[in-house]
Amino acid sequence: MNNENGFLLKNILICIALIITAVAGSFIFTNHMTQIVLITIGLIFMIVARIIETINVGKKERCSYTTFATITGQSAKTDEKGVTSYYPVYTYTFAGKEYTAVSSVTDSTIKKRLGDEVEIFLNPDDPEDSYIADYQKTVRLLHRIFQIIGVVLFAIGAALLFIKL
């Protein structure tokens, strides 16, 4: 995986791997264990989706002020496997004071360049609490993916459980 595919692609691949594992497991087990595993994995995905949504909603409620920032750099973070992801660094002014922040979402889908102007939302009570508006789409997509996978796995597990009863 190259640096550009980052956060979203990793999570999608993990979700696909879990689905394949769950489906393969349904052919291996002949008792109700498969159904229970599918239901449990589905519930876990739905819980993760809910956590993502709660964090996202809380941030949107706190960060109600809209302004513009300039991309001023990148912050590189290398994970335990040696894969480096890049996070945009942006600078903005609020109430006459300049702030610099690092995005919590990698720049793999939107491709911001140095000097680009971006819309941000910030917390007027704590101007250091901010986020780039475009990156909320990535977070919403991740939430939807987890939610859909969770509901599908739960439904398959429940349907198989009732069919075998």
C-alpha positions as CSV (number, residue, x, y, z in Angstrom):
1,M,0.0,0.0,0.0
2,N,1.5,3.4,-0.9
3,N,1.3,6.5,1.2
4,E,-1.5,8.0,-0.8
5,N,-4.1,5.3,0.1
6,G,-3.9,5.8,3.8
7,F,-6.6,5.7,6.4
8,L,-9.7,4.9,4.4
9,L,-8.3,2.1,2.2
10,K,-6.8,0.3,5.3
11,N,-10.2,0.3,7.0
12,I,-12.0,-0.8,3.9
13,L,-9.6,-3.7,3.5
14,I,-10.0,-4.7,7.1
15,C,-13.8,-4.7,6.7
16,I,-13.6,-6.8,3.6
17,A,-11.2,-9.3,5.3
18,L,-13.6,-9.6,8.2
19,I,-16.6,-10.2,5.9
20,I,-14.7,-12.9,4.0
21,T,-13.6,-14.5,7.3
22,A,-17.2,-14.5,8.5
23,V,-18.6,-16.0,5.3
24,A,-15.9,-18.6,5.2
25,G,-16.6,-19.5,8.8
26,S,-20.2,-20.1,7.9
27,F,-19.2,-23.0,5.7
28,I,-16.8,-24.5,8.3
29,F,-19.1,-24.5,11.3
30,T,-22.3,-26.5,11.2
31,N,-23.9,-25.5,14.5
32,H,-25.2,-22.2,15.7
33,M,-21.7,-20.8,16.4
34,T,-21.5,-19.3,12.9
35,Q,-24.7,-17.4,13.3
36,I,-23.6,-16.1,16.7
37,V,-20.2,-15.0,15.3
38,L,-21.9,-13.2,12.4
39,I,-24.3,-11.5,14.8
40,T,-21.5,-10.5,17.2
41,I,-19.2,-9.2,14.4
42,G,-22.2,-7.3,13.0
43,L,-22.9,-5.7,16.4
44,I,-19.2,-4.8,16.8
45,F,-19.3,-3.0,13.4
46,M,-22.5,-1.2,14.4
47,I,-21.0,-0.1,17.7
48,V,-17.9,1.2,16.0
49,A,-20.1,3.1,13.5
50,R,-22.0,4.6,16.4
51,I,-18.7,5.7,18.1
52,I,-17.6,7.3,14.9
53,E,-20.9,9.1,14.6
54,T,-20.9,10.3,18.2
55,I,-17.4,11.7,17.8
56,N,-18.3,13.4,14.5
57,V,-21.5,14.9,15.8
58,G,-19.7,16.2,19.0
59,K,-17.0,17.8,16.9
60,K,-19.6,19.4,14.5
61,E,-21.5,20.8,17.5
62,R,-18.4,22.3,19.1
63,C,-16.9,23.6,15.9
64,S,-19.7,25.9,14.7
65,Y,-17.6,28.8,13.3
66,T,-16.6,28.6,9.6
67,T,-13.5,30.3,8.3
68,F,-10.7,29.6,5.8
69,A,-7.2,28.2,6.4
70,T,-4.1,27.7,4.2
71,I,-2.3,24.4,3.8
72,T,1.2,25.2,5.1
73,G,2.8,21.7,5.3
74,Q,2.5,18.0,6.0
75,S,3.0,15.9,9.1
76,A,4.3,12.4,8.5
77,K,3.4,9.6,10.8
78,T,4.8,6.1,10.4
79,D,2.9,3.1,11.7
80,E,4.4,-0.1,13.2
81,K,4.6,-1.7,9.8
82,G,6.7,1.1,8.4
83,V,3.9,2.7,6.3
84,T,4.0,6.4,6.3
85,S,0.8,8.5,6.1
86,Y,0.8,12.2,5.5
87,Y,-1.6,14.6,7.3
88,P,-2.1,18.2,6.1
89,V,-0.9,21.0,8.4
90,Y,-3.1,24.2,8.1
91,T,-2.9,27.7,9.4
92,Y,-5.7,30.1,10.1
93,T,-6.5,33.3,12.0
94,F,-9.3,33.7,14.5
95,A,-9.9,36.9,16.6
96,G,-6.6,38.3,15.4
97,K,-4.5,35.3,16.5
98,E,-2.8,32.8,14.2
99,Y,-3.3,29.1,14.8
100,T,-1.7,26.0,13.2
101,A,-3.2,22.6,13.3
102,V,-2.6,19.1,11.9
103,S,-5.6,17.3,10.4
104,S,-6.6,14.0,12.0
105,V,-7.5,12.6,8.6
106,T,-4.8,11.7,5.9
107,D,-4.8,13.5,2.7
108,S,-5.3,10.5,0.5
109,T,-8.6,11.3,-1.2
110,I,-8.7,15.1,-1.6
111,K,-5.0,15.9,-2.4
112,K,-4.4,19.3,-0.9
113,R,-1.3,21.2,-1.9
114,L,0.8,23.7,-0.1
115,G,-0.8,27.1,-0.4
116,D,-4.3,25.7,-1.0
117,E,-7.1,27.5,0.8
118,V,-9.5,25.2,2.6
119,E,-12.7,25.8,4.5
120,I,-12.5,24.8,8.2
121,F,-14.8,24.7,11.1
122,L,-13.5,25.7,14.6
123,N,-14.7,26.0,18.1
124,P,-15.1,29.7,18.9
125,D,-14.6,28.9,22.6
126,D,-11.4,26.9,21.9
127,P,-10.0,28.0,18.5
128,E,-7.4,25.3,18.5
129,D,-10.2,22.8,18.2
130,S,-10.8,22.7,14.4
131,Y,-11.2,20.5,11.3
132,I,-11.0,20.7,7.6
133,A,-14.6,20.7,6.2
134,D,-13.7,18.4,3.2
135,Y,-12.4,15.7,5.5
136,Q,-15.7,15.2,7.1
137,K,-16.8,13.4,4.0
138,T,-14.2,10.7,4.6
139,V,-15.4,10.3,8.2
140,R,-19.0,10.1,7.1
141,L,-18.1,7.5,4.5
142,L,-16.2,5.4,7.0
143,H,-19.2,5.6,9.4
144,R,-21.6,4.5,6.6
145,I,-19.3,1.6,5.6
146,F,-19.1,0.3,9.2
147,Q,-22.9,0.8,9.6
148,I,-23.8,-1.1,6.4
149,I,-21.4,-4.0,7.1
150,G,-22.7,-4.3,10.6
151,V,-26.3,-4.4,9.6
152,V,-25.6,-6.9,6.8
153,L,-23.6,-9.2,9.0
154,F,-26.2,-9.0,11.8
155,A,-29.0,-9.7,9.4
156,I,-27.3,-12.7,7.7
157,G,-26.4,-14.1,11.1
158,A,-30.0,-13.7,12.4
159,A,-31.5,-15.1,9.2
160,L,-29.3,-18.2,9.3
161,L,-30.1,-18.6,13.0
162,F,-33.8,-18.6,12.4
163,I,-33.5,-20.8,9.3
164,K,-31.6,-23.5,11.3
165,L,-34.0,-23.4,14.3
